[in-house]
Amino acid sequence: MVCLIISIFFVLFFLAEIVAIFTTDAPFVPIPEETLEKIIENLKLDNNSILYDLGCGDARVLQKMVEKYPNIKSVGIEIAFVPYILARLKTRKNKNIQIKRQNIFSADVSDATHIFVYLYPEVMEKLMPMLEKKCWKGTLVISCDFEDKNRKPTEIIHLDTLAKRGKRLIVYRL
Ligand SMILES: C[S@@+](CC[C@H](N)C(=O)[O-])C[C@H]1O[C@@H](n2cnc3c(N)ncnc32)[C@H](O)[C@@H]1O
């Protein structure tokens, strides 16, 4: 009986992931662990920052961030069921991290000082005009690996890593 319940659980988990691949703007492909530390170092955070991760996956970026900045408020927005549940479980003990199951395009990001994204270039092209409308002037948008080809970045930071993904941060100041 226990085996049956566990098997059903795994099948549902797997099906939810398949559905997510076709219904989200980018699949759940998390940042490699070895790059996380370098990303946090380059986010230009201070104790008054409010960080959003739009499409936060399992919230590994926010989790790594609180190791260095335990008092910073952060919000993860995630639409897919499996990564959302993982993010909630992993961050359940940290009151400064809020995880919301939402579409990034309808999320309220108006209090953000920093927005981190690891999405596709075409999603960046759709997202940036929305962020420009919703956020304060001066908010930093930090995109891992992918640029919005319609905008000139404020800065491009090359992360010194051997990982295949998570090699650059493209920074835009709104
Ligand atoms: C490439 S993963 C990045 C995960 C995480 N930010 C990281 O760096 O490890 C992209 C994530 O965005 C989520 N996502 C894609 N489209 C979304 C949308 N419209 N609203 C909310 N989340 C979305 C996916 O489910 C996935 O977990």
The ligand as a Tripos MOL2 file, in Angstrom:
@<TRIPOS>MOLECULE
LIG
   27    29     1     0     0
SMALL
NO_CHARGES

@<TRIPOS>ATOM
      1 C1         15.1410   28.6530  -15.6630 C.3       1 LIG1
      2 S1         14.1360   28.4360  -14.2050 S.3       1 LIG1
      3 C2         14.9680   29.4960  -13.0510 C.3       1 LIG1
      4 C3         14.7560   29.0800  -11.6060 C.3       1 LIG1
      5 C4         15.4520   29.9520  -10.5680 C.3       1 LIG1
      6 N1         15.2140   31.3580  -10.7780 N.3       1 LIG1
      7 C5         16.9400   29.7030  -10.5710 C.2       1 LIG1
      8 O1         17.6530   30.6130  -10.9920 O.co2     1 LIG1
      9 O2         17.3960   28.6270  -10.1660 O.co2     1 LIG1
     10 C6         12.6840   29.4070  -14.6600 C.3       1 LIG1
     11 C7         11.5390   29.2820  -13.6660 C.3       1 LIG1
     12 O3         10.5490   30.2390  -14.0100 O.3       1 LIG1
     13 C8          9.2610   29.6630  -13.8360 C.3       1 LIG1
     14 N2          8.3290   30.3870  -14.7090 N.ar      1 LIG1
     15 C9          8.3010   30.3600  -16.0710 C.ar      1 LIG1
     16 N3          7.3220   31.1600  -16.5290 N.ar      1 LIG1
     17 C10         6.7270   31.7180  -15.4440 C.ar      1 LIG1
     18 C11         5.6590   32.6350  -15.2750 C.ar      1 LIG1
     19 N4          5.0040   33.1630  -16.3360 N.pl3     1 LIG1
     20 N5          5.3150   33.0080  -14.0300 N.ar      1 LIG1
     21 C12         5.9740   32.4920  -12.9440 C.ar      1 LIG1
     22 N6          6.9910   31.6070  -13.0450 N.ar      1 LIG1
     23 C13         7.3700   31.2180  -14.2760 C.ar      1 LIG1
     24 C14         9.4520   28.2130  -14.2280 C.3       1 LIG1
     25 O4          8.4450   27.3840  -13.6870 O.3       1 LIG1
     26 C15        10.8520   27.9200  -13.6640 C.3       1 LIG1
     27 O5         10.7970   27.4130  -12.3600 O.3       1 LIG1
@<TRIPOS>BOND
     1     1     2 1
     2     2     3 1
     3     2    10 1
     4     3     4 1
     5     4     5 1
     6     5     6 1
     7     5     7 1
     8     7     8 2
     9     7     9 1
    10    10    11 1
    11    11    12 1
    12    11    26 1
    13    12    13 1
    14    13    14 1
    15    13    24 1
    16    14    15 ar
    17    14    23 ar
    18    15    16 ar
    19    16    17 ar
    20    17    18 ar
    21    17    23 ar
    22    18    19 1
    23    18    20 ar
    24    20    21 ar
    25    21    22 ar
    26    22    23 ar
    27    24    25 1
    28    24    26 1
    29    26    27 1
@<TRIPOS>SUBSTRUCTURE
     1 LIG1         1 GROUP 0 **** ****
